[in-house]
């Protein structure tokens, strides 16, 4: 549920995707897939819920679910 960013051994930011986006309507409250693309992490959690994390500051945004 939690994604953390480190530089060397120092924690830069940490975010809990489930706390920020809410429990998924279908599936377990866990991250199923992470994809890095253009300074963003795209997250799939539950079965069909999507979020985006800015890797610079850790800002987490709920994109939606299908």
N, C-alpha and C positions, 0 to 999 in steps of 0.2 A: 504494500500500500504506500510505502514511503520511497521517495526518490531523493538522493542526496548528491551534491556536487562538491568535489574536493579539488584543491590546488595544492599539490605536494601532499602534505598531511593535514592541511588546514581546511576545515569545513567552510565552504562559501555560502551555500544555501541548502535548505532541506524543505520538502513539501510532502504532505500526505494527500494523495490524489483523491481518495475516498472521502476524507474530511472536507476538502474544498468543493468537490463536485457532487457529493451525496452518494448514497448507496445505489448501485445499479438496480434497475427494475427487473432484470433477468440475469441470473448467474451469481456466482460468488463475489464477494467484495475483495477482489484481488486483481492485480495487473496481469494481463494475459500477453501483451505484446508491446514492445517499445521500438520505435523507428526514429533515427536521427536524420534530420533533413534541414539544411539551411538555418542553423542556429535555433532550431526548435526540436523538441522531443514530442513525437506523436504517440499517444498512449491509448491502448484499447484495454478497458477493464470491464469486469462482468462478462456478459456475452456480446453485447452490442452497444456499449457506451464508449464515447470518445472524448479525449482531453488533449490539451496542448500545453507544453511547458516551455517557457523561454529559458534557454540555457544560460543567459547572462545574469538574470536576477531571480529565476525560479518561479516567476509568476505563472500560476496555473489557471487555465481557462477551460471550462466545460464546453465542448463543441456540440454535443448532442448524442442522440442514440437512435438506432433504427429498429 
